[in-house]
Amino acid sequence: MTEYFTQNDLIRYIYQEMNVAENARFMQLLHHDESLMQEYLDMQATLEQLDHLILEPSDRVVRMIKNRSRPSGVEKV
Protein backbone atom coordinates (compact mmCIF):
# COMPACT_ATOMS: atom_id res chain seq x y z
CA MET A 1 0.00 0.00 0.00
CA THR A 2 1.35 3.42 -0.97
CA GLU A 3 0.95 6.18 1.57
CA TYR A 4 0.67 9.79 0.58
CA PHE A 5 1.50 12.73 2.77
CA THR A 6 0.68 16.37 2.20
CA GLN A 7 2.77 19.46 2.91
CA ASN A 8 0.67 19.90 6.04
CA ASP A 9 1.85 16.48 7.19
CA LEU A 10 5.44 17.52 6.52
CA ILE A 11 4.94 20.65 8.61
CA ARG A 12 3.33 18.59 11.39
CA TYR A 13 6.37 16.30 11.31
CA ILE A 14 8.82 19.21 11.49
CA TYR A 15 6.97 20.75 14.44
CA GLN A 16 6.63 17.33 16.11
CA GLU A 17 2.82 17.37 16.03
CA MET A 18 2.34 13.77 14.86
CA ASN A 19 1.44 10.92 17.14
CA VAL A 20 3.97 8.11 17.56
CA ALA A 21 2.47 5.89 14.84
CA GLU A 22 2.21 8.71 12.29
CA ASN A 23 5.73 9.81 13.08
CA ALA A 24 7.12 6.30 12.54
CA ARG A 25 5.29 5.89 9.20
CA PHE A 26 6.38 9.33 8.06
CA MET A 27 10.03 8.73 8.97
CA GLN A 28 9.98 5.47 7.01
CA LEU A 29 8.50 7.20 3.97
CA LEU A 30 10.95 10.08 4.34
CA HIS A 31 13.90 7.70 4.14
CA HIS A 32 12.52 5.98 1.03
CA ASP A 33 11.22 8.98 -0.94
CA GLU A 34 13.99 11.19 -2.28
CA SER A 35 11.69 14.03 -3.36
CA LEU A 36 9.97 14.10 0.04
CA MET A 37 13.37 14.16 1.75
CA GLN A 38 14.43 17.08 -0.44
CA GLU A 39 11.23 18.96 0.40
CA TYR A 40 11.89 18.28 4.09
CA LEU A 41 15.46 19.60 3.81
CA ASP A 42 14.23 22.68 1.94
CA MET A 43 11.66 23.43 4.65
CA GLN A 44 14.26 22.95 7.38
CA ALA A 45 16.59 25.39 5.57
CA THR A 46 13.77 27.91 5.23
CA LEU A 47 12.98 27.66 8.95
CA GLU A 48 16.65 28.19 9.75
CA GLN A 49 16.66 31.37 7.63
CA LEU A 50 13.48 32.61 9.30
CA ASP A 51 15.11 32.20 12.71
CA HIS A 52 17.78 34.72 11.66
CA LEU A 53 15.46 37.44 10.38
CA ILE A 54 15.59 40.83 12.02
CA LEU A 55 12.11 41.52 13.32
CA GLU A 56 12.51 45.20 14.11
CA PRO A 57 11.51 48.13 11.92
CA SER A 58 14.26 50.15 10.33
CA ASP A 59 15.16 53.60 11.70
CA ARG A 60 13.59 55.14 8.59
CA VAL A 61 10.24 53.48 9.31
CA VAL A 62 10.32 54.56 12.97
CA ARG A 63 11.05 58.19 11.92
CA MET A 64 8.17 58.13 9.43
CA ILE A 65 5.75 56.86 12.07
CA LYS A 66 6.90 59.46 14.58
CA ASN A 67 6.57 62.24 12.02
CA ARG A 68 3.03 61.21 11.16
CA SER A 69 2.01 60.95 14.79
CA ARG A 70 3.09 64.48 15.70
CA PRO A 71 0.23 66.86 16.42
CA SER A 72 -0.62 69.03 13.42
CA GLY A 73 -1.30 72.09 15.51
CA VAL A 74 -5.02 71.89 14.78
CA GLU A 75 -6.66 69.77 17.42
CA LYS A 76 -10.31 69.15 18.12
CA VAL A 77 -11.57 70.52 21.40
N, C-alpha and C positions, 0 to 999 in steps of 0.2 A: 504494500500500500504506500502510495506517495503522499507525503504530507506537504502542505503548502502553508507558508507563513507570510504575513503581511508586514509592511513597514511598521505598523503599530506593534506587532509582535516583537520586531527587532528592537524597537524603543523600549518596550516592556522588559525585554531581556537586559538591555544596557542598564536600565534603572532598577534592575533586580525586583521586578514586580510580578514575576511568574511564580506559580507554585512549584514545588519540587519536581513533580512529574513533567510539567511543561518545560521547565528549565532543562531537565535531562534530555528530553526529545529534541529541544531546540539546539542544545550543544552538539548532539549527535549529527543533526542536519547541518549545522554550521561547519563541522569538520569534514563533511562529505560534499558540500556544495560550494564550489569555488566562487561563484558570483555572489552568493549570500555572504561568504566570508569577506569578500572585497567591500561589499556594502557596509558590513559591520565595521571594518577597519576605517572606511571613509567617515562613517558617523562618529566613531571614536575620535578621529582626527579633528573633525568639526567641533566636537564638544571641547576638546583640548584648546582649540583656538578661541572659542567663546569664553573659556575660563580666563583668558588673558586680555579680554577687551577692557578698555577704560570706560567706566560707566559714569563719568562726570562730564558735565557740559564744558565746552571750551570757554576761555575768558571772554571771547567775542560774544558768545551767546549770553553769558551772564550780564555783560555790559548792556546789550540790547534790551534785555528784560528790565534791568534797572532803569534805563532811560525811558522806557515806555511806562513804567510804573510811577514815575515822578508826577507830582501834582501839576496840572496845567495852569494853575493860577486862577482858573474859573471853577469854583466848587459850588455845588448845590447846598443851599442852606435849609 
